């Protein structure tokens, strides 16, 4: 189909031209006749939340700005007729916003919806969630921890809007659906499919704003999507899916957890209302910061430290590991009694509860795990166990 616009020598509103071109884009993507669903193909539910994959420009086909979260789920699917070769597609519009508008309350609602539909629909092979890329890794990690199903859940987005030059959304969506229907994807947890890469939601991160900008780091790439479909080489070993202990069905809201950064000369945060927890990105705290976080821990705030860049396997103390035997004090009894007497004269503050240590998580993801752990306990020792299991 070719759309020809003949413009008389008059001024036509720019938005009207954009609307006409967008209509042509959607119509062009439609197959020549209505495609009949193949009842032998697996079923996939596409849940749309908005983002660049649903974005359009005022001047389509340009390099200019765009409005994220404009196309509906049905329009996105209609623009990729190849999907009908691999699955029967159903759609659901959860939201239609830029991902920067996604909140923890929406994480919770989306997780409940995905888990419920996978439980209720035996005929579904999996779920694909379309999402903006700015917050994609955080939503994907939340779903990874809370959707208690072994069926595939794939989160997918785009770095270029649907009406831009060479949009990446259609090929990413096609790859995501192909991953969702392959038996190899069962039990792998929530995954992100971008640029033909299959990445575990635990490790995925956006490292720059262009195609190819999502990475799994050293440990997160599970496989690729090639011409013959998905190929997996690795699988996550930390707890997820059906093994998750984070049951969100009766959780109405998430605990407030702050995210802070330690830096040279830092003095630590001050709060008018104390959060339930704090995740601190730090490669080493200043003395003032240490004092502030110690005081917060004494006040009942759970503090989790995380390496600032997310790649470090920090040496977290396992609460269940055997403790080394305490050596006897070799000093004479009189010397030991003298030390006790001196310390008794000086009031000592109560010992602060231990800090929690995160392993190989970005600060944003450590915050999410701490939020979920706090729905089950406020004991930092038990929370450390969660951080070692997930």
N, C-alpha and C positions, 0 to 999 in steps of 0.2 A: 504494500500500500504506500502511495506517495501523496503527501499533502503539499499542495501548492497554494501559497498565499499571494494574491495579487493586491498590492496596496495602492490605493489611489493616493494622489498627492494631498494627503491630510494626515493629521496626527491621530494615531491610534494608541490608547493607553497601553503602557508597557505590560501591565498585569494581564490585560486581555490577550495580548500576543502570547504571553507565557502560558495562559490557560489553554489556548488553542494548540500550542505545541505540545503541552503535556497530554492533552486528549489524544493527539496523534501518536505520542509515544506509547500510551497504553493500548490504543487500538492496533498499532503496528505489532505489539507483542502478542496479540491474540492469534491463536491458530485460525486458519481459514474457515474451519467449521468447528462446532462445539465438540471437544474431545470427550468420548465416552469413557468413564472410569473402567479400568480393567479389574473386575472383581477378584482376579487371582493375585493381584499385587497387594503388598502389605499397606496398612493404613498408617498415616503420620498426621498428627495434629500440629499445625503451625500456630503458635501463640505470638502475636505481634505486640511489641511494646513501644515502637517508634524508632527514633534514631536516624542516622544518615542513610541507612538502607531504605528508609521510607521518606527520604528528603527530596525536595524539588527546588529548582532555581527560578528566580524571576526571569532569567534569560537562559532557558535550557540549552544545553550543548556548549556552555561556556566554561571558563575557569573561575567564574565568580562565586559569590556566596550563595547560600541555600537555606531553606527552612526545613529543619529536621522534623520528623514525625508528621508528614503530610499525607502520603499515600496510605490507603487502608491495607489490611492483610490481603483482601481479595485482589486488589490492584497489584500488589507485589507478586502474588502467585500467578496472576494472569500474564505478567511480564516474562515468565520463565516456563514456556510450554513444554520444555524438555522434562520437567518434573513428572509429567504423566507417564513417562517411560519407566519410572522406578517406583512410584507409590501412588496410592489414592490419597489425595491431600484434602484435609479439612482445615478450616481456619477459625481463629478466635481472636478478637481484638481486646487485649487486656488493657492497653493504654496506647496513646500516640503522642509521645513527648520526647524531647531530647533526653539523653540518659543522665544529664546533670540534674534533671528533675526527679529522678528515681530516689526514693527514700527508704530507710529501713522498714517502714510500714508496708511499702510496696514489695520489698523482698519477701516479707512474711506472707502477704496475700498471694504472691506469685508462687511461692513454694507450696503453700497449701493447695492451690489450684492444680499445680502440676502433679503433686503426689496423689491427690484425690482422683484426677482423671485417669492416671495410670492404674490405680487400684480398681476403679469402676469399669474400665474399658479393657477387657481381655483382648479385644480385637485390634487394639493399637500396638504397633511395633515400637513406637517411640514418640517423643515430643521434640519439636524444634522451636526455640525461642529466638525471635529476631529482636535485636537490641542495639542501642547506640554504643559506640566504642569507648567513649570517655569513661564510663562506669561498668563496662561489660565484664571486666575481670572480677569485680567485686560481686555483682549479681551472680555470676557463674559459680564463684566460690561458695556463696551462701546456699545456692541450690545444691552444690556438691555435698555440703555438710548436712542438709536437712531433707532432701527428697529421698525417702526411704523406699527405693525401688531399684531393681537391677536393670530395668529397661533403659535404653539409651535416652539421655536428655542432651540435646546439642544446642549450644548458644552460638549465634552467628550474627555478624554485622557487616558493615561496609565502611571503607574510608573515603569513598566518593559517592555523591548523591545519585539517585536513580536516573536523573536527567542529565548528568554530567558527561563529559567525554570519557569513554571507556569505563563505565561504571563496573565496580567489582562485586556489587551486591548479588546480581543474578548467578554468577559462577560460584560464589560462596554459598548461596542458598542451595543450589543444586548439589554441591559437595556435601553440605550438611544433611540433606535428606538422604543421600546415598549412604552416609555413615549411620544415620538413624535406623535404616532398614537392614543393615548387615548383621548377621548373627555374631560376628566378631566383636561388635560393640557392646554386647550384653555383659553386664558386670564391670564395665570399665569406669563407671561413675560419670558424672557430668563432664562433658567435653566441650571445647571451643574449636570450631572448624573455621579457619581463615586462610586464604591463599594456599589451598591444597594441603594444609598442615592439620593434623589432629592433635590437639594439645589438651592435657589434663587441666581441668579447671583449678586444681590446687596450685599449679605452677604458672599458669598463663599470665602474661602481663603485656600491656601496650607500651612499646618502647619508643615509637615515633608515629607521627600522624600522616602516614601514607601507606599505600599497599605494601604488604610484606612487613608491616609494623608490629605484628604480634609475635611474641616469642614464648617458648617454654623454658628458656634458660638451659641449664646443663641437664636437667632431670625431668622435664615435663612433656617432651614431644613423644607421643605414643605411636604415630604412624603418619601415613600420607594418603591422599586421594589421587590416584592416577587414572589413566584412561580405562583401566579395567575395574575401577572402583577402589574402595578403601583397602589398605593393607596396614595391619598392626604389627609392631615389633616389640612393644613394651606394654606394661599394665601398671597402674598405681597399686601400691601395697599398703599405704595408710588407710585407716578405716573410712568407709564411705557407703553410700547406697543403703541396701537393706541392713547392713551392720551398724548404721549410725544410731547413736543414742539420743540424738536431738529430735524429739517428737514435738512438732510445732502445733499439733491439732488443738491443744488447749492453751496455747500461748497467745495472748492478745496484744502484747507490746514487748519490745526488746529493752533490756537494761541500757541505761545511758553509759556509754564508754567513750572517753575522750581519746584523741590521737595527738600526741605531742612529739616534738623533736628536741633532742639534746644538741647543743652547739657550743662552741668556744665562748666563754663568758656568760653562759646561760645561768639563770637564777631559779629556774623551775616555774611551773604554772601556779596561778592563784585562782580559786574558784569561789564564786558567790554561793553556789549550791554544789556540793560535792557530787561527782559522778560515782557510779557503782564501781567503775574500773577505769584504768588508764593504760593505753598501750604507748610505750615510749620508744621511738626510733633512736638508737644510740650506739655509738662505737666506743663509749666511755664517758661517764658523767663528770661534770665539775663538782666540787665539794658542795656548793650551794644547792645544785640540783639534787644531789644525793640526800641532803638534809630534808629537802621538801618532800621527796618521794618516800623517805623513811617516815616522816610525820603523817603522810597520807595513809601509808600502810598501817600505822598504829591506830589511825582513825577508822579503819575498816575498809578502805579502798583497795581493791586488788590491782597491783601494778605488774604489768607484763613488759619485759624488755625485748626488743627485737633489733637485729642488726639493720642498720639504716638502709642498706641496698638489697636486702632480702635473700642473698645467696649463701650466707654463712650458716653452717651447721653448728650453731652455738652449743657449748657444752652444758646442756641442761641436766641438773641433778635428778636422777630417777628416784622418786620417793620410796620405791620398793626395792632398791638396790641394797645389798648388805652394807652396813656401816662399819668402818674400820674400828677396831677395838681402841678404847681410850687408854693411853698409857698412864700408869700411876705416877703421881708427883714425887720425884726423887728427893725433895727437900725434907729436912727434919720436921717433925710435927710442930714444933714451936714456930718455925718460919711460916708454915702453912697457916697456922692460927693467926699470926700477926697480919698476914695479907687479908684474911677474911675480916679481921677487926677493922682494918683501914677502909676496906670497901664498904663495910656496914655503916661507917660514919657518913659517907657521901651518898645521898639518895640517887639511885640509878633508875633511868626510865625503863619501862617494860620493854622487853625485846620486841622488835617489829616482826610481823609475819614475813615469811620469805617472799622474794620476788618470783614471778613466773618467767620462765625463759622460753622464747619461741625459736623454733628451728626451721630454717629455710622457708620463711614466709616474708612477704612484703609487709611493711607496717600496716597498710590498710587491711590486709587479710588477717594479721594478728589481732587487730581490733575486732573483726567479725567473729573470729573464733572465741575471743574473750567474751563478747556479747552472748554468744550461745552457751558457753560454759557457765556463765552467771545465771542462766535460766534454770540451772540444775543445782548449783552450789555456790557458796561464797568462800569456801575454804580454799586458800591458795595452794595447799598441798594437793588437794584433789584436782584442782584446775590444772596444775602442772601435769598430772596424769593425762588429762584430755589433750594437752598440747603435745604430749609424746605419742599419743595414739592417732591423732588426726593430721 
